Amino acid sequence: MINKIFIISLSAALLFGCASTKITRMESNEIVDLSGDWNDADSQITSQALVNSCLGSYWREEFMEKKGKKPVVIVGMILNRSQEHINTQTITKDLETALVNSGRIKFVASSTERQELRSEKDDQATFSSQATKKAKFQETGADFMLKGQINTIFDELGKESVKYYQVELELINIKTNEKVWIGQKKIKKLVKKRKRKF
């Protein structure tokens, strides 16, 4: 009897201990929707659409005609007003990357990044040589701030739900507080839950 219990316990341990996890690598731009929640594909699609809209608007050309230089932009807060946990930093970085790499505008560091850079300048003032230390009061001021929000509407009945996301961005002239561009990207998903099989 004891031998049977031992064999059954050992078999169960081997059965569960040998369970493996299958991992499939995929392209980073491949769209995979598992839960229907906001995901990396939504962030990339939204960022690209908003960048195209922003750069295709008249505000940049108007600014360059008046000032004779590329506009300097800083990213402000992108608020998550949805019912989901959404890391807005992914959208922010996707936007910054696409806009900077377009070569059509300039970006300056965020307020958090600036504090770190200023701390480095303080450190250089004390420890770096005169020839290599970076002077204070040489920062480039931004002309515009990009800020926005993510809103959602969810509708659910039985095993089906509709998830609607609306991302809104605004580009604001820091000197005049004028909104020179407003962009929206909407994403809608129908999610059907499968019946569990036992």
Secondary structure, DSSP 8 states (H G I E B T S, - for coil): -HHHHHHHHHHHHHHHHT---------TT----SSSS--HHHHHHHHHHHHHHHHHSTHHHHHHHHHSS--EEEEEEEEEESSS---HHHHHHHHHHHHHHTTSSEE---HHHHHHHHHHHHHHHHHS-TTT---SS-----SEEEEEEEEEEEEEETTEEEEEEEEEEEEEETTT--EEEEEEEEEEEEEE------
